[in-house]
Every structure is written in C-alpha cells, then in structure tokens.
Amino acid sequence: MKVLVGRDADIKEGRLREVVADGRKYVVGRYKGQLFGMDGKCSHAGFDLVYGTVRDGAVVRPAHGAAFDVNDGKKMTHTGSKDLRVHIVSLEGDDAYIELRSLARQSLVTVGLLPLGPFLLDLPGSRQVP
C-alpha cells in the first residue's frame, strides 16, 4: 500500500515527518539528500520517533539514545532495542509516498513462503492469500 507523505520539497534534510496508516505510525526523513522511511515507534519503549533526530545516518531517540540506521533499520545502540522495519519511499512528480508492506505477508515470507503473484507458495501445495 502506498501512502502520501507530502511534497518532496517539504521533507527537509535531517528532519522527520510522521505518517499514520492503518493505526500504525511511520517516519519519513531525508539524509544526505536521500529519502528514507521506517517504523515510527522505538522498539525499546514505544517512543514516537518523529520527536527524534537524524544524525550520522541514524534516527536517534532522545530519551534513551537508541539509534536506528536509516538504510536498514538495524539498531546501532541500546541493548534493549530491536531492529525496525524500513519502507521504500518513492517520488511521483512532486509528491513523496511511503510503500508499506502488509504485516501478514511479511510474517508469511519470514517463515519461508515465497510470494508469487496473488498466491504464496507453501510447498508441496499453494494457497491463496486473503
């Protein structure tokens, strides 16, 4: 699912913008001219990352200093944190969109199922995804 973030020109270098879709929060930002997107809640204590900062290629949560790499969402500091999911941010004309993957589809893929069109392959048979 693609969700409109806003105008590309309004996403400033080193700043974060929050997007809410399906009751979940995400952040979109710009680092060294490149747009990035990731889950919007800190995996340590659920802090809204939109209040964090972008420094040295990471989104940094001010309360405990947890930091997450803007490229892959991997935690860079704080042992109580877990990696965050990253999301593709694309441009269509002057508008920026974050592409959100289905949580159900992600969890099926992580247990070894391959996405094939409207079906997920679960050898030896396949089933249709709702």
PATORFI-366815 format. One record per residue (C-alpha): y, x, z. Coordinates in steps of 0.2 Angstrom, whole numbers, plus 2048, in hexadecimal, padded with zeros to 3 digits. Example, Ala and Ser with C-alpha at 12.3 -4.5 7.8 and 13.67 -1.06 7.14 Angstrom:
7EA; 83E; 827
7FB; 844; 824
//
This chain:
800; 800; 800
811; 807; 7FB
820; 803; 807
832; 806; 803
83A; 813; 80E
84B; 812; 806
856; 81C; 7FA
851; 82E; 7F7
863; 834; 7FA
863; 82B; 80B
855; 836; 812
85E; 845; 818
857; 857; 81B
84F; 859; 82C
851; 847; 831
844; 839; 834
844; 827; 82E
838; 81A; 836
82E; 80E; 82B
824; 7FF; 833
816; 7F7; 829
808; 7EC; 82F
80E; 7EF; 841
80C; 802; 840
81A; 80F; 840
81C; 81D; 834
829; 82B; 831
830; 832; 821
83A; 841; 821
840; 850; 816
83C; 862; 819
842; 870; 80D
846; 862; 800
835; 85A; 800
831; 849; 807
823; 846; 813
81C; 838; 81D
810; 836; 82C
80B; 82B; 83A
81A; 826; 844
813; 827; 856
80F; 837; 85F
7FC; 838; 862
7FF; 83F; 874
809; 830; 87C
80D; 825; 86E
820; 82B; 86D
829; 825; 85E
82B; 834; 853
83B; 82E; 84B
844; 834; 85A
83C; 846; 857
843; 854; 84D
83E; 85D; 83D
83D; 870; 841
834; 87E; 838
828; 873; 82E
824; 867; 83D
829; 857; 844
82C; 85B; 856
82B; 84E; 864
839; 852; 871
831; 84B; 881
822; 857; 881
825; 862; 872
816; 85D; 868
818; 862; 856
80F; 85C; 847
80F; 865; 836
819; 85B; 828
80C; 860; 81B
7FC; 85B; 823
800; 853; 834
7F6; 860; 83E
7FC; 863; 84F
805; 873; 851
807; 873; 864
802; 869; 874
7F0; 868; 878
7F1; 855; 87C
7F5; 850; 86A
7EA; 84C; 85B
7EE; 84F; 849
7F8; 841; 840
7F4; 839; 830
800; 83E; 822
805; 832; 814
80B; 835; 802
81E; 832; 7FF
822; 82E; 7ED
832; 82B; 7E3
835; 81C; 7D7
846; 81E; 7D0
852; 820; 7DF
846; 818; 7EB
83A; 821; 7F7
829; 819; 7FB
81C; 81E; 808
80A; 81A; 802
7FF; 814; 811
7ED; 815; 810
7E2; 807; 818
7DB; 80C; 829
7CB; 803; 825
7C9; 80D; 814
7CD; 81D; 81D
7C0; 81B; 82B
7B3; 816; 81E
7B7; 826; 814
7B6; 831; 823
7A4; 82C; 827
79F; 831; 816
7A2; 823; 80A
7AA; 826; 7F9
7B7; 81B; 7F2
7B3; 815; 7E0
7BF; 808; 7DA
7BD; 7F7; 7E4
7AC; 7FD; 7EB
7A8; 80B; 7F8
798; 814; 7F4
78B; 814; 803
77C; 81B; 7FC
76F; 815; 7F8
779; 804; 7F5
78B; 800; 7F3
795; 7F2; 7FB
7A6; 7EA; 7F6
7B5; 7EE; 802
7BE; 7DE; 808
//
